[in-house]
Amino acid sequence: MFKENSYTSRIIEVEKGQKVTTTGPYSIIRHPMYTGIILMYIFMPLALGSYLALLFFIPLLVGILFFRIHNEEEVLLRDLKGYKEYTEKVRYRLIPHVW
């Protein structure tokens, strides 16, 4: 992912000179790193045999990511040139043909 998008950050911001990444997994979904995080948090409790953790962490994680993605897209639409056109081309945020 970092090869495709070197602008990844924990802080939602647009850096000077930043461009929209449209290659690799970003050509299919807009937030592939968040999809990876969800998969990691699903499979980690399964690998550890802690099925009860799935009941608590998955809804919490999905809720948090939903709000983060919403906020991130507001910033990107406002501050990143070309992002609106990208969202029209790549419709799905996390899962192709779902959301």
VEXZA-520007 format. One record per residue: residue number from 1; residue in one letter; x, y, z of N, C-alpha, C, O in turn. Coordinates in pm, 1 decimal. Example, Ala and Ser with C-alpha at 12.3 -4.5 7.8 and 13.67 -1.06 7.14 Angstrom:
+-----+---+----------+----------+----------+----------+----------+----------+----------+----------+----------+----------+----------+----------+
:   k : r :     n_c1 :     n_c2 :     n_c3 :    ca_c1 :    ca_c2 :    ca_c3 :     c_c1 :     c_c2 :     c_c3 :     o_c1 :     o_c2 :     o_c3 :
+-----+---+----------+----------+----------+----------+----------+----------+----------+----------+----------+----------+----------+----------+
:   1 : a :   1319.0 :   -569.0 :    780.0 :   1230.0 :   -450.0 :    780.0 :   1320.0 :   -330.0 :    780.0 :   1423.6 :   -331.9 :    846.5 :
:   2 : s :   1285.0 :   -225.0 :    708.0 :   1367.0 :   -106.0 :    714.0 :   1290.0 :      3.0 :    787.0 :   1340.9 :    113.8 :    803.9 :
+-----+---+----------+----------+----------+----------+----------+----------+----------+----------+----------+----------+----------+----------+
***
This chain:
+-----+---+----------+----------+----------+----------+----------+----------+----------+----------+----------+----------+----------+----------+
:   k : r :     n_c1 :     n_c2 :     n_c3 :    ca_c1 :    ca_c2 :    ca_c3 :     c_c1 :     c_c2 :     c_c3 :     o_c1 :     o_c2 :     o_c3 :
+-----+---+----------+----------+----------+----------+----------+----------+----------+----------+----------+----------+----------+----------+
:   1 : m :     81.5 :   -118.7 :      0.0 :      0.0 :      0.0 :      0.0 :     86.6 :    126.1 :      0.0 :     55.7 :    223.8 :    -68.3 :
:   2 : f :    194.0 :    122.6 :     76.6 :    277.5 :    242.4 :     85.0 :    344.9 :    271.4 :    -49.2 :    378.2 :    386.0 :    -79.2 :
:   3 : k :    364.5 :    166.8 :   -129.5 :    422.0 :    187.0 :   -261.7 :    326.1 :    267.5 :   -348.8 :    368.5 :    353.7 :   -425.8 :
:   4 : e :    198.5 :    239.3 :   -336.5 :     97.2 :    309.1 :   -415.0 :     66.4 :    447.9 :   -358.3 :     46.4 :    542.9 :   -433.9 :
:   5 : n :     62.6 :    459.4 :   -225.0 :     22.4 :    585.0 :   -162.0 :    121.2 :    620.2 :    -51.5 :    113.5 :    566.5 :     58.9 :
:   6 : s :    211.5 :    708.5 :    -81.1 :    312.5 :    746.7 :     18.0 :    263.3 :    856.0 :    112.1 :    338.9 :    903.0 :    197.2 :
:   7 : y :    138.0 :    896.6 :     97.9 :     82.6 :   1003.5 :    181.7 :      1.1 :    949.9 :    299.4 :    -76.2 :   1024.9 :    359.0 :
:   8 : t :     16.3 :    824.9 :    333.5 :    -60.3 :    770.5 :    444.7 :    -15.9 :    836.2 :    575.2 :    102.1 :    863.5 :    597.2 :
:   9 : s :   -115.4 :    860.4 :    660.7 :    -89.0 :    927.9 :    786.5 :   -199.9 :    896.4 :    885.1 :   -312.6 :    866.1 :    846.0 :
:  10 : r :   -167.5 :    903.7 :   1012.2 :   -269.9 :    886.5 :   1115.3 :   -357.2 :   1010.2 :   1125.7 :   -470.1 :   1003.5 :   1174.3 :
:  11 : i :   -304.8 :   1123.2 :   1079.8 :   -376.4 :   1250.5 :   1085.7 :   -444.6 :   1272.9 :    950.7 :   -383.7 :   1252.5 :    845.7 :
:  12 : i :   -570.1 :   1314.6 :    954.1 :   -641.7 :   1343.8 :    830.2 :   -602.1 :   1484.0 :    785.1 :   -643.6 :   1584.3 :    843.1 :
:  13 : e :   -520.2 :   1487.8 :    679.3 :   -472.3 :   1614.6 :    626.5 :   -429.3 :   1594.8 :    482.2 :   -404.9 :   1482.3 :    438.7 :
:  14 : v :   -420.2 :   1702.6 :    409.5 :   -369.2 :   1699.7 :    273.1 :   -236.7 :   1775.3 :    274.1 :   -230.3 :   1891.7 :    313.8 :
:  15 : e :   -131.6 :   1707.6 :    229.9 :      0.8 :   1768.1 :    227.7 :     22.1 :   1847.2 :     99.3 :    -41.7 :   1821.1 :     -2.7 :
:  16 : k :    110.7 :   1942.1 :    105.7 :    144.7 :   2021.4 :    -12.4 :    199.6 :   1928.0 :   -120.4 :    287.6 :   1846.0 :    -94.4 :
:  17 : g :    146.9 :   1941.7 :   -240.2 :    193.4 :   1859.3 :   -351.8 :    129.8 :   1721.2 :   -358.8 :    162.3 :   1643.0 :   -448.1 :
:  18 : q :     40.5 :   1690.3 :   -267.2 :    -22.9 :   1558.6 :   -265.1 :   -115.5 :   1542.7 :   -385.2 :   -185.4 :   1636.0 :   -424.9 :
:  19 : k :   -114.2 :   1422.6 :   -441.9 :   -199.5 :   1391.4 :   -556.2 :   -286.6 :   1270.9 :   -522.4 :   -253.4 :   1191.1 :   -434.8 :
:  20 : v :   -396.2 :   1259.3 :   -591.9 :   -487.0 :   1146.8 :   -572.7 :   -419.4 :   1020.2 :   -623.6 :   -367.1 :   1018.0 :   -735.1 :
:  21 : t :   -420.3 :    915.2 :   -542.7 :   -365.9 :    786.2 :   -582.5 :   -477.7 :    705.9 :   -647.2 :   -582.3 :    683.9 :   -586.2 :
:  22 : t :   -455.5 :    661.8 :   -771.6 :   -559.9 :    590.5 :   -845.2 :   -513.8 :    455.1 :   -897.5 :   -584.9 :    391.2 :   -975.0 :
:  23 : t :   -396.1 :    411.0 :   -856.2 :   -341.0 :    285.6 :   -906.9 :   -345.1 :    177.2 :   -799.9 :   -372.4 :    204.6 :   -683.1 :
:  24 : g :   -318.0 :     55.4 :   -840.9 :   -316.8 :    -57.4 :   -748.0 :   -454.1 :    -77.2 :   -687.2 :   -555.0 :    -64.1 :   -756.6 :
:  25 : p :   -459.6 :   -108.7 :   -557.8 :   -589.8 :   -132.6 :   -494.7 :   -677.8 :     -8.7 :   -491.5 :   -799.7 :    -19.4 :   -478.0 :
:  26 : y :   -616.6 :    109.4 :   -503.8 :   -693.1 :    234.7 :   -506.1 :   -774.8 :    249.9 :   -633.7 :   -860.0 :    338.4 :   -641.5 :
:  27 : s :   -751.0 :    166.4 :   -732.9 :   -831.3 :    169.7 :   -854.3 :   -961.2 :     90.8 :   -837.4 :  -1049.7 :     97.5 :   -922.7 :
:  28 : i :   -972.3 :     15.9 :   -727.0 :  -1090.9 :    -67.3 :   -700.9 :  -1174.3 :     -9.7 :   -586.9 :  -1296.4 :      1.6 :   -597.9 :
:  29 : i :  -1107.4 :     26.7 :   -477.4 :  -1174.9 :     86.7 :   -361.6 :  -1094.3 :    207.0 :   -315.3 :   -973.8 :    214.9 :   -339.4 :
:  30 : r :  -1161.5 :    301.2 :   -248.4 :  -1095.1 :    426.2 :   -210.4 :  -1012.5 :    415.7 :    -82.9 :   -921.7 :    496.3 :    -62.6 :
:  31 : h :  -1040.9 :    319.3 :      3.1 :   -970.6 :    308.7 :    131.3 :   -923.8 :    164.6 :    157.2 :   -970.7 :    100.4 :    251.2 :
:  32 : p :   -832.0 :    114.1 :     74.5 :   -788.8 :    -25.4 :     91.9 :   -716.7 :    -52.8 :    223.7 :   -720.3 :   -165.4 :    273.3 :
:  33 : m :   -651.9 :     47.7 :    280.7 :   -582.1 :     23.2 :    407.0 :   -681.4 :     -2.9 :    519.7 :   -654.4 :    -84.0 :    608.4 :
:  34 : y :   -795.8 :     64.9 :    517.1 :   -897.9 :     39.2 :    618.4 :   -958.1 :   -100.0 :    599.5 :   -991.7 :   -166.8 :    697.2 :
:  35 : t :   -971.5 :   -143.1 :    476.0 :  -1019.7 :   -279.7 :    450.4 :   -921.4 :   -379.7 :    511.1 :   -962.4 :   -478.3 :    572.2 :
:  36 : g :   -792.3 :   -354.1 :    494.3 :   -690.9 :   -440.4 :    553.8 :   -698.1 :   -442.5 :    705.7 :   -679.7 :   -547.2 :    767.6 :
:  37 : i :   -724.7 :   -327.7 :    765.4 :   -737.0 :   -320.6 :    911.6 :   -855.5 :   -404.6 :    958.7 :   -844.9 :   -478.3 :   1056.7 :
:  38 : i :   -968.0 :   -393.1 :    888.7 :  -1085.7 :   -471.9 :    927.3 :  -1055.6 :   -620.6 :    917.6 :  -1090.2 :   -696.7 :   1007.9 :
:  39 : l :   -991.3 :   -662.9 :    808.5 :   -956.9 :   -804.6 :    793.5 :   -862.8 :   -851.5 :    904.3 :   -878.8 :   -961.1 :    958.1 :
:  40 : m :   -765.6 :   -768.7 :    937.6 :   -672.1 :   -803.7 :   1044.5 :   -745.7 :   -822.6 :   1177.0 :   -719.4 :   -918.0 :   1250.2 :
:  41 : y :   -838.4 :   -730.9 :   1207.4 :   -911.1 :   -739.6 :   1333.4 :  -1014.3 :   -851.6 :   1334.6 :  -1055.4 :   -895.7 :   1442.0 :
:  42 : i :  -1056.4 :   -897.6 :   1219.4 :  -1145.0 :  -1014.5 :   1214.8 :  -1064.8 :  -1141.4 :   1238.3 :  -1104.9 :  -1226.9 :   1317.3 :
:  43 : f :   -951.3 :  -1153.9 :   1169.9 :   -876.2 :  -1278.0 :   1175.7 :   -787.7 :  -1292.1 :   1298.9 :   -754.0 :  -1404.3 :   1336.7 :
:  44 : m :   -749.6 :  -1183.5 :   1361.7 :   -665.8 :  -1192.7 :   1480.8 :   -736.5 :  -1267.7 :   1594.4 :   -677.5 :  -1360.1 :   1650.4 :
:  45 : p :   -860.1 :  -1231.8 :   1630.7 :   -927.7 :  -1308.5 :   1736.1 :   -951.9 :  -1454.1 :   1695.0 :   -946.2 :  -1544.1 :   1778.8 :
:  46 : l :   -978.5 :  -1476.9 :   1567.9 :   -997.6 :  -1614.4 :   1521.3 :   -869.0 :  -1695.6 :   1537.7 :   -872.2 :  -1810.5 :   1581.8 :
:  47 : a :   -757.1 :  -1635.0 :   1501.9 :   -627.8 :  -1703.7 :   1514.9 :   -593.7 :  -1731.2 :   1660.6 :   -528.5 :  -1830.9 :   1692.0 :
:  48 : l :   -637.6 :  -1643.2 :   1749.1 :   -610.0 :  -1660.7 :   1891.6 :   -716.8 :  -1742.3 :   1962.8 :   -705.0 :  -1769.8 :   2082.2 :
:  49 : g :   -821.2 :  -1781.1 :   1889.8 :   -928.8 :  -1859.5 :   1949.7 :  -1019.7 :  -1779.0 :   2040.7 :  -1087.2 :  -1836.2 :   2126.2 :
:  50 : s :  -1023.0 :  -1648.5 :   2024.3 :  -1104.5 :  -1562.1 :   2107.9 :  -1225.7 :  -1513.5 :   2029.0 :  -1231.4 :  -1398.8 :   1984.7 :
:  51 : y :  -1321.2 :  -1602.5 :   2012.9 :  -1439.0 :  -1571.7 :   1931.8 :  -1525.4 :  -1463.5 :   1996.3 :  -1593.3 :  -1388.3 :   1926.4 :
:  52 : l :  -1523.2 :  -1455.5 :   2127.1 :  -1599.8 :  -1354.7 :   2198.2 :  -1551.2 :  -1213.2 :   2162.4 :  -1629.9 :  -1118.5 :   2160.3 :
:  53 : a :  -1422.1 :  -1200.4 :   2134.7 :  -1366.6 :  -1070.3 :   2097.8 :  -1429.0 :  -1018.1 :   1968.8 :  -1443.2 :   -897.1 :   1951.4 :
:  54 : l :  -1466.2 :  -1108.3 :   1878.6 :  -1530.0 :  -1066.2 :   1754.2 :  -1659.5 :   -990.9 :   1781.4 :  -1690.6 :   -893.3 :   1713.1 :
:  55 : l :  -1734.6 :  -1036.1 :   1880.9 :  -1862.2 :   -973.8 :   1912.2 :  -1845.4 :   -829.5 :   1960.3 :  -1933.0 :   -745.9 :   1938.2 :
:  56 : f :  -1733.7 :   -800.6 :   2025.5 :  -1711.0 :   -667.5 :   2079.7 :  -1634.2 :   -577.1 :   1983.9 :  -1671.0 :   -461.3 :   1964.0 :
:  57 : f :  -1528.0 :   -630.2 :   1924.9 :  -1439.6 :   -545.4 :   1847.2 :  -1490.0 :   -513.3 :   1707.1 :  -1471.2 :   -401.3 :   1659.7 :
:  58 : i :  -1552.4 :   -607.4 :   1640.9 :  -1593.0 :   -583.4 :   1502.6 :  -1695.8 :   -470.3 :   1492.7 :  -1674.9 :   -377.9 :   1414.0 :
:  59 : p :  -1806.0 :   -473.2 :   1568.7 :  -1899.7 :   -358.8 :   1557.5 :  -1834.8 :   -225.7 :   1598.1 :  -1860.4 :   -122.4 :   1536.3 :
:  60 : l :  -1752.5 :   -228.9 :   1700.1 :  -1685.0 :   -107.4 :   1744.6 :  -1590.2 :    -56.0 :   1636.7 :  -1591.1 :     62.7 :   1603.9 :
:  61 : l :  -1509.5 :   -144.6 :   1582.6 :  -1413.2 :   -106.4 :   1479.6 :  -1483.2 :    -53.7 :   1354.9 :  -1443.8 :     49.8 :   1301.0 :
:  62 : v :  -1585.6 :   -122.9 :   1309.0 :  -1657.3 :    -79.0 :   1189.3 :  -1721.7 :     57.3 :   1213.6 :  -1720.3 :    142.8 :   1125.1 :
:  63 : g :  -1777.8 :     78.2 :   1331.7 :  -1836.7 :    208.6 :   1363.9 :  -1734.5 :    319.8 :   1363.7 :  -1758.3 :    426.8 :   1307.6 :
:  64 : i :  -1620.9 :    295.4 :   1426.1 :  -1514.3 :    396.4 :   1430.0 :  -1464.1 :    427.5 :   1289.5 :  -1446.5 :    543.9 :   1253.5 :
:  65 : l :  -1441.0 :    322.2 :   1209.8 :  -1391.4 :    343.9 :   1074.0 :  -1494.7 :    414.9 :    986.4 :  -1458.2 :    494.5 :    899.9 :
:  66 : f :  -1621.5 :    386.9 :   1007.8 :  -1726.6 :    454.8 :    932.1 :  -1716.6 :    605.8 :    952.9 :  -1718.4 :    682.1 :    856.3 :
:  67 : f :  -1706.1 :    649.0 :   1078.0 :  -1696.0 :    792.1 :   1105.8 :  -1563.6 :    850.3 :   1058.3 :  -1560.1 :    963.2 :   1009.3 :
:  68 : r :  -1455.4 :    775.9 :   1071.7 :  -1325.3 :    825.6 :   1025.5 :  -1325.4 :    844.2 :    874.1 :  -1278.3 :    946.2 :    823.7 :
:  69 : i :  -1377.9 :    746.4 :    802.3 :  -1382.1 :    756.7 :    656.7 :  -1469.6 :    874.6 :    614.7 :  -1434.9 :    947.8 :    522.0 :
:  70 : h :  -1581.1 :    892.9 :    681.5 :  -1669.0 :   1005.8 :    651.1 :  -1592.7 :   1138.3 :    668.9 :  -1596.9 :   1224.9 :    581.6 :
:  71 : n :  -1524.2 :   1152.9 :    780.9 :  -1445.7 :   1275.3 :    805.7 :  -1332.2 :   1291.2 :    705.8 :  -1307.5 :   1400.9 :    655.6 :
:  72 : e :  -1263.2 :   1181.3 :    677.2 :  -1151.0 :   1186.2 :    584.3 :  -1198.0 :   1229.2 :    445.5 :  -1132.8 :   1309.9 :    379.3 :
:  73 : e :  -1310.3 :   1175.2 :    402.5 :  -1358.9 :   1210.7 :    269.2 :  -1403.2 :   1356.9 :    262.4 :  -1388.5 :   1420.3 :    158.0 :
:  74 : e :  -1456.6 :   1410.9 :    370.2 :  -1490.6 :   1553.2 :    372.2 :  -1366.1 :   1638.8 :    349.0 :  -1368.1 :   1733.5 :    270.3 :
:  75 : v :  -1257.7 :   1603.7 :    418.9 :  -1131.6 :   1679.2 :    404.5 :  -1076.6 :   1662.9 :    263.1 :  -1035.6 :   1760.7 :    200.7 :
:  76 : l :  -1075.6 :   1540.4 :    212.9 :  -1019.4 :   1516.4 :     80.4 :  -1101.3 :   1584.6 :    -28.5 :  -1044.7 :   1640.7 :   -122.4 :
:  77 : l :  -1232.7 :   1580.6 :    -17.2 :  -1317.6 :   1648.6 :   -115.8 :  -1294.1 :   1799.9 :   -113.6 :  -1297.1 :   1865.6 :   -217.7 :
:  78 : r :  -1271.1 :   1853.2 :      3.9 :  -1251.0 :   1997.5 :     19.1 :  -1110.5 :   2040.9 :    -24.0 :  -1095.2 :   2144.6 :    -88.6 :
:  79 : d :  -1008.0 :   1962.4 :     11.3 :   -870.4 :   2010.0 :     -0.6 :   -784.0 :   1942.0 :   -107.0 :   -679.0 :   1995.3 :   -142.8 :
:  80 : l :   -825.1 :   1826.3 :   -158.1 :   -740.0 :   1752.5 :   -251.8 :   -794.9 :   1763.6 :   -393.2 :   -901.1 :   1709.9 :   -424.8 :
:  81 : k :   -721.9 :   1833.0 :   -475.9 :   -763.3 :   1854.0 :   -614.8 :   -775.3 :   1719.0 :   -686.0 :   -684.1 :   1636.5 :   -681.5 :
:  82 : g :   -889.7 :   1698.5 :   -751.6 :   -911.4 :   1575.5 :   -827.7 :   -979.8 :   1464.9 :   -750.0 :  -1014.5 :   1361.6 :   -807.3 :
:  83 : y :   -999.9 :   1484.5 :   -620.3 :  -1060.4 :   1377.2 :   -540.1 :  -1208.0 :   1356.9 :   -576.0 :  -1255.7 :   1243.4 :   -576.1 :
:  84 : k :  -1279.4 :   1462.6 :   -605.8 :  -1420.9 :   1449.2 :   -642.7 :  -1434.8 :   1363.1 :   -768.1 :  -1520.5 :   1274.9 :   -773.9 :
:  85 : e :  -1351.5 :   1388.2 :   -867.0 :  -1354.5 :   1308.1 :   -989.8 :  -1319.0 :   1162.5 :   -960.0 :  -1376.7 :   1070.6 :  -1018.2 :
:  86 : y :  -1224.2 :   1142.5 :   -869.5 :  -1185.2 :   1007.1 :   -828.3 :  -1303.0 :    933.8 :   -764.3 :  -1325.1 :    815.9 :   -791.9 :
:  87 : t :  -1379.4 :   1003.7 :   -678.1 :  -1493.3 :    938.6 :   -611.8 :  -1602.4 :    902.8 :   -712.5 :  -1678.3 :    808.4 :   -690.6 :
:  88 : e :  -1610.6 :    976.3 :   -820.7 :  -1708.6 :    943.7 :   -924.5 :  -1664.0 :    822.6 :  -1005.4 :  -1747.2 :    746.1 :  -1054.2 :
:  89 : k :  -1533.8 :    805.4 :  -1019.6 :  -1479.2 :    691.3 :  -1094.2 :  -1473.0 :    566.0 :  -1007.3 :  -1512.3 :    457.9 :  -1051.3 :
:  90 : v :  -1424.3 :    579.9 :   -885.0 :  -1413.4 :    467.8 :   -790.8 :  -1522.2 :    487.8 :   -685.5 :  -1504.9 :    565.4 :   -591.5 :
:  91 : r :  -1633.1 :    418.0 :   -701.8 :  -1752.1 :    444.2 :   -621.5 :  -1745.6 :    385.3 :   -480.9 :  -1807.5 :    439.3 :   -389.2 :
:  92 : y :  -1673.0 :    277.2 :   -462.2 :  -1680.1 :    204.7 :   -335.5 :  -1565.1 :    242.1 :   -242.7 :  -1451.2 :    260.4 :   -285.7 :
:  93 : r :  -1598.0 :    252.8 :   -114.9 :  -1499.8 :    294.0 :    -14.0 :  -1417.5 :    175.7 :     38.7 :  -1294.5 :    179.2 :     36.3 :
:  94 : l :  -1486.1 :     71.3 :     86.1 :  -1416.5 :    -39.3 :    152.1 :  -1430.2 :   -173.8 :     82.4 :  -1333.1 :   -248.8 :     71.7 :
:  95 : i :  -1551.1 :   -204.5 :     34.7 :  -1577.8 :   -336.1 :    -23.1 :  -1642.9 :   -315.5 :   -160.1 :  -1748.3 :   -252.5 :   -169.0 :
:  96 : p :  -1581.7 :   -367.6 :   -266.7 :  -1639.9 :   -349.2 :   -398.4 :  -1784.4 :   -400.2 :   -405.9 :  -1816.5 :   -508.3 :   -356.5 :
:  97 : h :  -1868.4 :   -321.4 :   -467.3 :  -2010.8 :   -351.3 :   -489.2 :  -2093.6 :   -353.3 :   -360.6 :  -2209.9 :   -393.6 :   -363.5 :
:  98 : v :  -2035.4 :   -310.2 :   -246.9 :  -2109.1 :   -304.7 :   -120.2 :  -2109.1 :   -161.6 :    -67.3 :  -2214.2 :    -97.8 :    -60.6 :
:  99 : w :  -1989.9 :   -110.3 :    -29.1 :  -1980.1 :     25.8 :     26.0 :  -1842.5 :     81.4 :      3.5 :  -1814.6 :    194.7 :     42.7 :
+-----+---+----------+----------+----------+----------+----------+----------+----------+----------+----------+----------+----------+----------+
***
